[in-house]
Amino acid sequence: MKKILIISLLSVGSGTLMAQSRAALEGDHNLQDRYNIMKEKAETFNDYKVIRNVVLDGVWQIAMDSLQKEKAALKIANATIAQMKSEVARADEKVKKAEVSVAESDYERTHLSVFGMLMGKSLFVTVMFLLVGGLLAGLLTILGTLKVLRKSAREKDLTIFGLNSEFDEFRKKALVKEMKISRELQDERNKLAALMKA
């Protein structure tokens, strides 16, 4: 009978221990919950908790598995972070290239090359306005000078025409006078010849 009692106690004790180990090992519990279950289900002996090696080994294995999972998750997270950092670096590089491209485009939009010299468009426009203004001023000066020269040439032509007219008139008068004097001279010669014959 003693044997049956010991066997029944052992079976109840082992059932309790098995229940303790199953409760601590089964289910979806975190490490803190498993520790608390193991502590509650453990037997007490003189203020000490007695935990079977199987339960401790199981909890230890679960803790190690959890650590391995966390390490794997950390490794994956670090790989993801490294990948994201490389993507961010590539994106930063693209942004820098885009900024450089925008700066070059802006520079090309605001500058142009004239005779191999780079100058701003506003400076080019100013120089062109000054150049065109200078050419217009030169043209107006030349046109004004030509107008004065034409007027002077007309006045000279009128003066020359007037002088030619006066000269022609003077020559006609001189010719008429010369003819008159020559006739008078001839008349006087004829008179003198008639007087000499007579």
C-alpha positions in Angstrom: 0.0 0.0 0.0 2.9 2.2 0.7 4.1 1.6 -2.8 0.8 2.6 -4.2 0.7 5.8 -2.1 4.2 6.7 -3.2 3.4 5.9 -6.8 0.2 8.0 -6.7 2.1 10.9 -5.0 4.8 10.6 -7.6 2.3 10.6 -10.4 0.4 13.5 -8.9 3.7 15.3 -8.3 5.0 14.5 -11.7 1.6 15.6 -13.1 1.9 18.8 -11.3 5.4 19.3 -12.5 4.4 18.3 -16.0 1.5 20.8 -15.8 4.0 23.4 -14.5 6.4 22.7 -17.4 3.6 22.6 -19.9 2.1 25.9 -18.7 5.5 27.6 -18.8 6.5 26.1 -22.1 3.2 26.2 -24.1 1.3 29.1 -25.4 2.3 32.4 -26.9 3.8 34.1 -23.8 6.7 36.5 -23.6 9.7 35.8 -21.4 8.3 37.8 -18.4 5.0 35.8 -18.6 6.9 32.5 -18.8 9.1 33.5 -15.8 6.0 34.4 -13.7 4.2 31.2 -14.7 7.3 29.1 -13.8 7.6 31.0 -10.5 3.9 30.5 -9.5 3.9 26.8 -10.4 7.1 26.0 -8.7 7.0 24.2 -5.4 8.4 25.9 -2.3 10.9 24.3 0.1 12.2 26.2 3.1 11.6 29.6 1.4 13.2 28.3 -1.8 11.5 27.6 -5.1 12.1 24.2 -6.5 12.0 24.1 -10.3 12.6 21.0 -12.2 15.6 20.9 -14.6 13.4 20.1 -17.5 11.3 23.2 -16.9 14.5 25.4 -16.5 16.0 23.8 -19.6 12.8 24.4 -21.5 12.5 28.1 -20.4 16.2 28.5 -21.1 15.7 27.0 -24.6 12.7 29.3 -25.2 14.8 32.3 -23.9 17.6 31.3 -26.3 15.2 30.9 -29.2 13.7 34.3 -28.4 17.1 35.8 -28.3 18.0 34.1 -31.6 14.8 35.5 -33.1 15.5 38.9 -31.8 19.1 38.7 -33.1 17.7 37.6 -36.5 15.1 40.4 -36.4 17.8 42.8 -35.4 20.1 41.6 -38.2 17.2 42.0 -40.7 16.4 45.4 -39.3 20.1 46.5 -39.6 20.2 45.2 -43.2 17.0 47.1 -43.9 18.4 50.2 -42.2 21.6 49.8 -44.3 19.6 49.4 -47.4 17.5 52.5 -46.6 20.6 54.5 -45.8 22.1 53.5 -49.2 18.7 54.5 -50.8 18.8 57.8 -48.9 22.4 58.3 -50.0 21.4 57.6 -53.6 18.4 59.9 -53.3 20.7 62.6 -51.8 23.1 62.1 -54.7 20.2 62.4 -57.2 18.9 65.6 -55.4 22.4 67.1 -55.5 22.7 66.2 -59.2 19.2 67.7 -59.8 20.3 70.9 -57.8 23.5 71.1 -59.9 21.4 70.6 -63.1 18.9 73.3 -62.0 21.8 75.6 -61.1 23.4 75.0 -64.6 20.0 75.4 -66.2 19.4 78.6 -64.3 22.9 79.8 -65.3 22.3 79.0 -68.9 18.9 80.7 -68.7 20.4 83.9 -67.3 23.7 83.9 -69.3 24.8 83.6 -72.9 28.1 83.3 -74.8 28.9 86.3 -77.1 32.1 86.0 -79.1 33.3 83.3 -76.6 32.7 85.5 -73.5 30.0 84.5 -71.0 27.8 87.4 -69.9 24.5 87.8 -68.2 21.5 88.4 -70.4 20.7 91.7 -68.6 24.3 92.9 -69.3 23.9 91.7 -72.9 20.6 93.6 -73.3 22.1 96.7 -71.7 25.1 96.5 -74.0 22.9 96.0 -77.0 20.7 98.9 -76.1 23.8 101.1 -75.7 25.2 99.8 -79.0 22.0 100.4 -80.9 21.5 103.8 -79.2 25.1 104.7 -80.2 24.5 103.6 -83.8 21.2 105.5 -83.9 23.0 108.6 -82.5 25.7 108.2 -85.1 23.2 107.7 -87.9 21.3 110.8 -86.8 24.6 112.8 -86.7 25.4 111.6 -90.2 22.0 112.4 -91.5 22.2 115.9 -89.9 25.6 116.4 -91.4 24.3 115.3 -94.8 21.3 117.7 -94.5 23.7 120.6 -93.7 26.0 119.6 -96.6 23.0 119.4 -99.0 21.8 122.8 -97.9 25.3 124.2 -98.2 25.7 122.6 -101.7 22.3 124.1 -102.8 23.4 127.5 -101.6 26.7 127.1 -103.4 24.9 126.0 -106.5 22.6 129.0 -106.3 25.6 131.2 -105.7 27.5 129.7 -108.7 24.3 129.9 -110.8 23.9 133.5 -109.8 27.6 134.3 -110.5 27.4 132.4 -113.9 24.2 134.4 -114.7 25.9 137.7 -113.8 29.0 136.6 -115.7 27.0 135.7 -118.8 25.1 138.9 -118.5 28.4 140.8 -118.1 29.9 139.0 -121.1 26.9 139.7 -123.2 27.0 143.3 -122.2 30.8 143.3 -122.8 30.3 141.6 -126.2 27.5 144.1 -127.1 29.7 146.9 -126.0 32.7 145.5 -127.9 30.5 145.1 -131.0 29.2 148.6 -130.6 32.8 149.9 -130.1 34.0 147.9 -133.0 31.2 149.3 -135.2 32.0 152.8 -134.0 35.7 152.1 -134.7 34.8 150.8 -138.2 32.6 153.8 -138.8 35.4 156.1 -137.7 37.9 154.2 -140.0 35.5 154.4 -142.8 35.1 158.1 -142.2 38.8 158.5 -142.0 39.3 156.5 -145.2 36.6 158.6 -146.9 38.3 161.7 -145.7 41.6 160.5 -147.0 40.2 159.7 -150.4 38.4 162.9 -150.6 
